Amino acid sequence: MITLAIAKTIITGAHAEAAKSNFKPLSVVVLDKGAHVVAFEKQDGSSNKRFEIAFGKANGALALGMGSRALMARAESQAYFINAATAAIGGSLIPVPGGVLVKDASGVTIGAVGISGDTSDNDEAAAIAGIVAAGFTPDAG
């Protein structure tokens, strides 16, 4: 279960990675396994609509059970499937890196992190760092 305290630790870890690596300002959302927002934080200077993009990365990962990097590969090989899945889940699926599943010690998915603000690869790196900082296993797909 992702508590508010865990979500805050993930966000702090993601922002620490962003600062260390000189990333652009990030927006970070942490979802529980039911895709409910546990916490969201936008750094100063993060551009407009980053919440929606970060949410779409995390929500899509949870909806299809794979990190958004895997969703990108699926979109490249089966665009029709990703388009249909996006419609089925109400439009909140962004198939580019930055949506990472959070797994507990037994490998069970307990939530997801979505980040937007820098390149997709950097967004994913920050999400992974945040998840690791909270003591969980990231699954970027």
C-alpha positions as CSV (number, residue, x, y, z in Angstrom):
1,M,0.0,0.0,0.0
2,I,1.3,3.4,-0.9
3,T,0.7,5.8,2.0
4,L,1.0,9.6,1.9
5,A,4.4,9.3,3.7
6,I,5.7,6.8,1.1
7,A,4.4,9.0,-1.8
8,K,6.2,12.0,-0.3
9,T,9.4,9.9,0.0
10,I,9.1,8.9,-3.7
11,I,8.6,12.6,-4.7
12,T,11.5,13.8,-2.6
13,G,13.7,11.0,-4.2
14,A,12.6,12.0,-7.7
15,H,13.3,15.6,-7.1
16,A,16.8,14.8,-5.6
17,E,17.6,12.9,-8.8
18,A,16.4,15.8,-10.9
19,A,18.6,18.2,-8.9
20,K,21.7,15.9,-9.0
21,S,21.3,15.4,-12.8
22,N,20.3,19.0,-13.6
23,F,16.9,18.1,-15.1
24,K,14.3,20.6,-16.0
25,P,11.5,21.3,-13.4
26,L,9.4,18.1,-12.9
27,S,5.9,17.3,-12.1
28,V,5.5,14.1,-10.1
29,V,2.3,12.1,-9.4
30,V,2.1,9.0,-7.2
31,L,-0.9,6.7,-7.7
32,D,-2.0,3.8,-5.6
33,K,-2.9,0.5,-7.2
34,G,-6.4,1.7,-7.9
35,A,-5.0,4.7,-9.9
36,H,-6.1,7.2,-7.2
37,V,-3.8,10.2,-6.7
38,V,-1.9,9.8,-3.4
39,A,0.3,12.8,-3.9
40,F,1.3,15.3,-6.6
41,E,4.0,17.9,-6.6
42,K,5.0,20.4,-9.3
43,Q,8.4,22.1,-9.1
44,D,8.6,25.8,-9.7
45,G,8.9,26.4,-13.4
46,S,7.3,23.2,-14.5
47,S,5.2,24.0,-17.5
48,N,1.4,23.8,-18.0
49,K,-0.5,20.5,-18.3
50,R,2.4,18.4,-16.8
51,F,0.0,16.9,-14.2
52,E,-2.2,15.5,-17.0
53,I,0.9,14.1,-18.8
54,A,2.4,12.6,-15.6
55,F,-1.0,11.1,-14.6
56,G,-1.4,9.6,-18.1
57,K,2.0,7.9,-17.9
58,A,1.3,6.4,-14.5
59,N,-2.4,5.6,-15.2
60,G,-1.6,3.9,-18.4
61,A,1.1,1.8,-16.7
62,L,-1.4,0.6,-14.1
63,A,-4.2,0.0,-16.5
64,L,-2.1,-2.3,-18.7
65,G,0.2,-3.6,-16.1
66,M,3.5,-2.5,-17.7
67,G,5.7,0.6,-17.5
68,S,5.2,3.3,-20.0
69,R,8.4,2.4,-21.8
70,A,6.8,-1.0,-22.6
71,L,3.7,0.9,-23.7
72,M,5.8,3.0,-26.1
73,A,7.1,-0.2,-27.7
74,R,3.6,-1.6,-27.9
75,A,2.4,1.7,-29.5
76,E,5.1,1.4,-32.1
77,S,4.2,-2.2,-33.0
78,Q,0.4,-2.1,-32.4
79,A,-0.8,1.5,-32.6
80,Y,-4.4,0.4,-33.0
81,F,-4.3,-1.4,-29.6
82,I,-2.9,1.6,-27.7
83,N,-5.4,3.9,-29.4
84,A,-8.2,1.5,-28.3
85,A,-6.8,1.1,-24.8
86,T,-6.5,4.9,-24.5
87,A,-10.1,5.3,-25.4
88,A,-11.2,2.5,-23.1
89,I,-9.6,4.1,-20.0
90,G,-10.9,7.6,-20.8
91,G,-7.9,9.1,-22.6
92,S,-5.4,9.0,-19.7
93,L,-2.6,6.9,-21.3
94,I,0.6,8.5,-22.4
95,P,2.8,5.8,-24.0
96,V,6.3,7.3,-23.5
97,P,8.9,6.7,-20.7
98,G,8.1,8.3,-17.3
99,G,5.4,6.0,-16.0
100,V,6.9,3.4,-13.7
101,L,5.1,0.7,-11.7
102,V,5.9,0.4,-8.0
103,K,6.4,-3.2,-6.8
104,D,6.7,-4.4,-3.2
105,A,9.2,-7.0,-2.0
106,S,7.1,-9.9,-3.3
107,G,6.7,-8.4,-6.7
108,V,3.2,-7.2,-6.4
109,T,2.3,-3.9,-8.0
110,I,1.1,-1.4,-5.4
111,G,1.0,1.7,-7.5
112,A,2.7,3.8,-10.1
113,V,4.7,7.0,-10.5
114,G,4.3,9.3,-13.4
115,I,6.7,12.2,-14.1
116,S,6.8,14.8,-16.8
117,G,9.0,17.9,-17.4
118,D,12.2,16.8,-19.0
119,T,13.0,14.3,-21.7
120,S,11.0,11.0,-21.3
121,D,14.2,9.1,-20.4
122,N,15.0,11.6,-17.7
123,D,11.5,11.6,-16.4
124,E,11.8,7.8,-16.1
125,A,15.2,8.0,-14.4
126,A,13.7,10.3,-11.7
127,A,10.8,8.0,-11.2
128,I,13.0,5.0,-10.7
129,A,15.2,7.0,-8.3
130,G,12.2,8.0,-6.2
131,I,10.8,4.5,-6.0
132,V,14.2,3.1,-5.0
133,A,14.6,5.9,-2.4
134,A,11.3,4.7,-0.8
135,G,12.6,1.1,-0.6
136,F,10.5,-0.4,-3.4
137,T,11.2,-2.0,-6.8
138,P,10.6,0.0,-10.0
139,D,9.3,-1.6,-13.1
140,A,9.7,0.7,-16.1
141,G,8.8,-2.0,-18.6
